[in-house]
Amino acid sequence: MKDEQGRDMARLGDTTDHGGRVIQAAQDLEHMGIHVALDEPGFTRASPDLP
């Protein structure tokens, strides 16, 4: 998914490129009502173990 400026973005629950899921996102940033993950150390985490 891309934001209005054409930058890649991921929302909480999205599937990652390597088959995991986004399980952590910013509490104060949403897109279409879903929290958005930040691409900075300590702000995003993905787990292939989640359904």
Biopython code that builds the backbone (N, CA, C, O; Angstrom):
import numpy as np
from Bio.PDB.StructureBuilder import StructureBuilder

atoms = [
    (1, "MET", "N", (0.839, -1.160, 0.000)),
    (1, "MET", "CA", (0.000, 0.000, 0.000)),
    (1, "MET", "C", (0.892, 1.234, 0.000)),
    (1, "MET", "O", (1.994, 1.208, 0.549)),
    (2, "LYS", "N", (0.424, 2.304, -0.609)),
    (2, "LYS", "CA", (1.198, 3.549, -0.678)),
    (2, "LYS", "C", (0.385, 4.693, -0.080)),
    (2, "LYS", "O", (-0.845, 4.686, -0.123)),
    (3, "ASP", "N", (1.102, 5.687, 0.485)),
    (3, "ASP", "CA", (0.417, 6.861, 1.019)),
    (3, "ASP", "C", (0.204, 7.885, -0.087)),
    (3, "ASP", "O", (0.516, 7.613, -1.246)),
    (4, "GLU", "N", (-0.319, 9.048, 0.248)),
    (4, "GLU", "CA", (-0.625, 10.074, -0.752)),
    (4, "GLU", "C", (0.608, 10.575, -1.491)),
    (4, "GLU", "O", (0.504, 11.048, -2.622)),
    (5, "GLN", "N", (1.783, 10.473, -0.855)),
    (5, "GLN", "CA", (3.037, 10.902, -1.491)),
    (5, "GLN", "C", (3.720, 9.772, -2.256)),
    (5, "GLN", "O", (4.826, 9.957, -2.762)),
    (6, "GLY", "N", (3.084, 8.609, -2.349)),
    (6, "GLY", "CA", (3.638, 7.488, -3.095)),
    (6, "GLY", "C", (4.622, 6.643, -2.311)),
    (6, "GLY", "O", (5.290, 5.781, -2.883)),
    (7, "ARG", "N", (4.725, 6.880, -0.989)),
    (7, "ARG", "CA", (5.653, 6.104, -0.159)),
    (7, "ARG", "C", (4.976, 4.800, 0.277)),
    (7, "ARG", "O", (3.769, 4.762, 0.519)),
    (8, "ASP", "N", (5.773, 3.742, 0.372)),
    (8, "ASP", "CA", (5.249, 2.467, 0.865)),
    (8, "ASP", "C", (4.792, 2.631, 2.309)),
    (8, "ASP", "O", (5.408, 3.355, 3.091)),
    (9, "MET", "N", (3.704, 1.949, 2.647)),
    (9, "MET", "CA", (3.214, 1.961, 4.021)),
    (9, "MET", "C", (2.577, 0.628, 4.336)),
    (9, "MET", "O", (2.149, -0.095, 3.436)),
    (10, "ALA", "N", (2.515, 0.306, 5.607)),
    (10, "ALA", "CA", (1.875, -0.938, 6.055)),
    (10, "ALA", "C", (0.994, -0.604, 7.249)),
    (10, "ALA", "O", (1.342, 0.230, 8.086)),
    (11, "ARG", "N", (-0.142, -1.265, 7.312)),
    (11, "ARG", "CA", (-1.069, -1.063, 8.416)),
    (11, "ARG", "C", (-1.068, -2.286, 9.320)),
    (11, "ARG", "O", (-0.679, -3.379, 8.908)),
    (12, "LEU", "N", (-1.503, -2.089, 10.539)),
    (12, "LEU", "CA", (-1.596, -3.169, 11.500)),
    (12, "LEU", "C", (-2.394, -4.324, 10.897)),
    (12, "LEU", "O", (-3.509, -4.131, 10.412)),
    (13, "GLY", "N", (-1.813, -5.532, 10.932)),
    (13, "GLY", "CA", (-2.468, -6.712, 10.379)),
    (13, "GLY", "C", (-2.116, -7.019, 8.940)),
    (13, "GLY", "O", (-2.426, -8.107, 8.455)),
    (14, "ASP", "N", (-1.467, -6.081, 8.234)),
    (14, "ASP", "CA", (-1.067, -6.337, 6.846)),
    (14, "ASP", "C", (-0.056, -7.477, 6.783)),
    (14, "ASP", "O", (0.709, -7.694, 7.723)),
    (15, "THR", "N", (-0.059, -8.197, 5.675)),
    (15, "THR", "CA", (0.934, -9.240, 5.424)),
    (15, "THR", "C", (2.211, -8.592, 4.911)),
    (15, "THR", "O", (2.166, -7.683, 4.082)),
    (16, "THR", "N", (3.359, -9.066, 5.413)),
    (16, "THR", "CA", (4.647, -8.527, 4.984)),
    (16, "THR", "C", (5.148, -9.257, 3.743)),
    (16, "THR", "O", (4.587, -10.277, 3.344)),
    (17, "ASP", "N", (6.210, -8.726, 3.135)),
    (17, "ASP", "CA", (6.808, -9.346, 1.950)),
    (17, "ASP", "C", (7.334, -10.743, 2.227)),
    (17, "ASP", "O", (7.403, -11.568, 1.316)),
    (18, "HIS", "N", (7.708, -11.026, 3.482)),
    (18, "HIS", "CA", (8.288, -12.332, 3.810)),
    (18, "HIS", "C", (7.284, -13.273, 4.470)),
    (18, "HIS", "O", (7.672, -14.297, 5.034)),
    (19, "GLY", "N", (5.997, -12.932, 4.404)),
    (19, "GLY", "CA", (4.962, -13.843, 4.868)),
    (19, "GLY", "C", (4.510, -13.657, 6.304)),
    (19, "GLY", "O", (3.656, -14.406, 6.779)),
    (20, "GLY", "N", (5.059, -12.678, 7.006)),
    (20, "GLY", "CA", (4.620, -12.391, 8.373)),
    (20, "GLY", "C", (3.453, -11.416, 8.363)),
    (20, "GLY", "O", (2.877, -11.130, 7.313)),
    (21, "ARG", "N", (3.116, -10.915, 9.528)),
    (21, "ARG", "CA", (2.063, -9.908, 9.664)),
    (21, "ARG", "C", (2.572, -8.762, 10.527)),
    (21, "ARG", "O", (3.345, -8.976, 11.461)),
    (22, "VAL", "N", (2.141, -7.556, 10.216)),
    (22, "VAL", "CA", (2.481, -6.390, 11.023)),
    (22, "VAL", "C", (1.704, -6.499, 12.329)),
    (22, "VAL", "O", (0.475, -6.571, 12.318)),
    (23, "ILE", "N", (2.420, -6.513, 13.459)),
    (23, "ILE", "CA", (1.773, -6.701, 14.761)),
    (23, "ILE", "C", (1.956, -5.503, 15.685)),
    (23, "ILE", "O", (1.497, -5.531, 16.827)),
    (24, "GLN", "N", (2.627, -4.438, 15.202)),
    (24, "GLN", "CA", (2.821, -3.253, 16.018)),
    (24, "GLN", "C", (2.720, -2.035, 15.120)),
    (24, "GLN", "O", (3.241, -2.038, 14.004)),
    (25, "ALA", "N", (2.045, -0.981, 15.604)),
    (25, "ALA", "CA", (1.859, 0.225, 14.798)),
    (25, "ALA", "C", (1.748, 1.440, 15.710)),
    (25, "ALA", "O", (1.565, 1.311, 16.920)),
    (26, "ALA", "N", (1.861, 2.614, 15.113)),
    (26, "ALA", "CA", (1.736, 3.868, 15.864)),
    (26, "ALA", "C", (0.320, 4.014, 16.406)),
    (26, "ALA", "O", (-0.648, 3.686, 15.719)),
    (27, "GLN", "N", (0.198, 4.499, 17.624)),
    (27, "GLN", "CA", (-1.118, 4.695, 18.230)),
    (27, "GLN", "C", (-1.798, 5.971, 17.739)),
    (27, "GLN", "O", (-3.020, 6.096, 17.829)),
    (28, "ASP", "N", (-1.016, 6.917, 17.220)),
    (28, "ASP", "CA", (-1.574, 8.209, 16.835)),
    (28, "ASP", "C", (-1.581, 8.442, 15.316)),
    (28, "ASP", "O", (-1.746, 9.578, 14.872)),
    (29, "LEU", "N", (-1.406, 7.399, 14.528)),
    (29, "LEU", "CA", (-1.390, 7.532, 13.073)),
    (29, "LEU", "C", (-2.227, 6.415, 12.467)),
    (29, "LEU", "O", (-1.944, 5.234, 12.664)),
    (30, "GLU", "N", (-3.269, 6.806, 11.721)),
    (30, "GLU", "CA", (-4.175, 5.822, 11.126)),
    (30, "GLU", "C", (-4.394, 6.124, 9.646)),
    (30, "GLU", "O", (-4.264, 7.264, 9.198)),
    (31, "HIS", "N", (-4.731, 5.070, 8.899)),
    (31, "HIS", "CA", (-5.154, 5.199, 7.508)),
    (31, "HIS", "C", (-6.407, 4.354, 7.366)),
    (31, "HIS", "O", (-6.383, 3.149, 7.617)),
    (32, "MET", "N", (-7.504, 4.987, 6.962)),
    (32, "MET", "CA", (-8.790, 4.299, 6.815)),
    (32, "MET", "C", (-9.171, 3.574, 8.109)),
    (32, "MET", "O", (-9.721, 2.474, 8.068)),
    (33, "GLY", "N", (-8.876, 4.198, 9.260)),
    (33, "GLY", "CA", (-9.263, 3.664, 10.549)),
    (33, "GLY", "C", (-8.372, 2.578, 11.113)),
    (33, "GLY", "O", (-8.680, 2.017, 12.165)),
    (34, "ILE", "N", (-7.266, 2.264, 10.434)),
    (34, "ILE", "CA", (-6.344, 1.222, 10.898)),
    (34, "ILE", "C", (-4.991, 1.871, 11.192)),
    (34, "ILE", "O", (-4.486, 2.660, 10.392)),
    (35, "HIS", "N", (-4.412, 1.535, 12.338)),
    (35, "HIS", "CA", (-3.125, 2.113, 12.732)),
    (35, "HIS", "C", (-2.038, 1.744, 11.725)),
    (35, "HIS", "O", (-2.025, 0.643, 11.174)),
    (36, "VAL", "N", (-1.128, 2.689, 11.498)),
    (36, "VAL", "CA", (-0.063, 2.542, 10.505)),
    (36, "VAL", "C", (1.253, 2.215, 11.195)),
    (36, "VAL", "O", (1.591, 2.813, 12.216)),
    (37, "ALA", "N", (1.995, 1.266, 10.634)),
    (37, "ALA", "CA", (3.320, 0.902, 11.142)),
    (37, "ALA", "C", (4.337, 1.924, 10.659)),
    (37, "ALA", "O", (4.248, 2.415, 9.534)),
    (38, "LEU", "N", (5.306, 2.245, 11.515)),
    (38, "LEU", "CA", (6.367, 3.171, 11.159)),
    (38, "LEU", "C", (7.619, 2.383, 10.798)),
    (38, "LEU", "O", (7.946, 1.394, 11.453)),
    (39, "ASP", "N", (8.311, 2.819, 9.765)),
    (39, "ASP", "CA", (9.501, 2.114, 9.293)),
    (39, "ASP", "C", (10.752, 2.700, 9.944)),
    (39, "ASP", "O", (11.617, 3.263, 9.274)),
    (40, "GLU", "N", (10.825, 2.551, 11.278)),
    (40, "GLU", "CA", (11.971, 2.998, 12.046)),
    (40, "GLU", "C", (12.283, 1.931, 13.085)),
    (40, "GLU", "O", (11.371, 1.246, 13.547)),
    (41, "PRO", "N", (13.544, 1.772, 13.462)),
    (41, "PRO", "CA", (13.881, 0.761, 14.464)),
    (41, "PRO", "C", (13.048, 0.937, 15.732)),
    (41, "PRO", "O", (12.900, 2.045, 16.248)),
    (42, "GLY", "N", (12.511, -0.171, 16.220)),
    (42, "GLY", "CA", (11.717, -0.138, 17.427)),
    (42, "GLY", "C", (10.244, 0.162, 17.207)),
    (42, "GLY", "O", (9.457, 0.076, 18.149)),
    (43, "PHE", "N", (9.849, 0.513, 15.983)),
    (43, "PHE", "CA", (8.464, 0.869, 15.729)),
    (43, "PHE", "C", (7.714, -0.155, 14.898)),
    (43, "PHE", "O", (6.484, -0.134, 14.890)),
    (44, "THR", "N", (8.393, -1.044, 14.202)),
    (44, "THR", "CA", (7.699, -2.061, 13.432)),
    (44, "THR", "C", (8.215, -3.427, 13.829)),
    (44, "THR", "O", (9.383, -3.586, 14.184)),
    (45, "ARG", "N", (7.350, -4.394, 13.765)),
    (45, "ARG", "CA", (7.742, -5.757, 14.066)),
    (45, "ARG", "C", (6.791, -6.657, 13.291)),
    (45, "ARG", "O", (5.597, -6.368, 13.201)),
    (46, "ALA", "N", (7.294, -7.717, 12.744)),
    (46, "ALA", "CA", (6.442, -8.655, 12.010)),
    (46, "ALA", "C", (6.677, -10.055, 12.532)),
    (46, "ALA", "O", (7.790, -10.396, 12.933)),
    (47, "SER", "N", (5.648, -10.854, 12.527)),
    (47, "SER", "CA", (5.765, -12.221, 13.017)),
    (47, "SER", "C", (5.121, -13.186, 12.035)),
    (47, "SER", "O", (3.931, -13.060, 11.746)),
    (48, "PRO", "N", (5.876, -14.146, 11.515)),
    (48, "PRO", "CA", (5.291, -15.129, 10.590)),
    (48, "PRO", "C", (4.408, -16.129, 11.322)),
    (48, "PRO", "O", (3.750, -16.943, 10.674)),
    (49, "ASP", "N", (4.371, -16.094, 12.672)),
    (49, "ASP", "CA", (3.617, -17.063, 13.445)),
    (49, "ASP", "C", (2.160, -16.681, 13.640)),
    (49, "ASP", "O", (1.370, -17.517, 14.080)),
    (50, "LEU", "N", (1.777, -15.454, 13.331)),
    (50, "LEU", "CA", (0.398, -15.038, 13.532)),
    (50, "LEU", "C", (-0.477, -15.504, 12.379)),
    (50, "LEU", "O", (-0.020, -15.586, 11.239)),
    (51, "PRO", "N", (-1.742, -15.810, 12.677)),
    (51, "PRO", "CA", (-2.646, -16.258, 11.606)),
    (51, "PRO", "C", (-2.990, -15.136, 10.655)),
    (51, "PRO", "O", (-3.739, -15.344, 9.700)),
]
sb = StructureBuilder()
sb.init_structure("model")
sb.init_model(0)
sb.init_chain("A")
sb.init_seg("    ")
for serial, (resi, resn, name, xyz) in enumerate(atoms, 1):
    if name == "N":
        sb.init_residue(resn, " ", resi, " ")
    sb.init_atom(name, np.array(xyz, "f"), 0.0, 1.0, " ", f" {name:<3s}", serial, name[0])
structure = sb.get_structure()
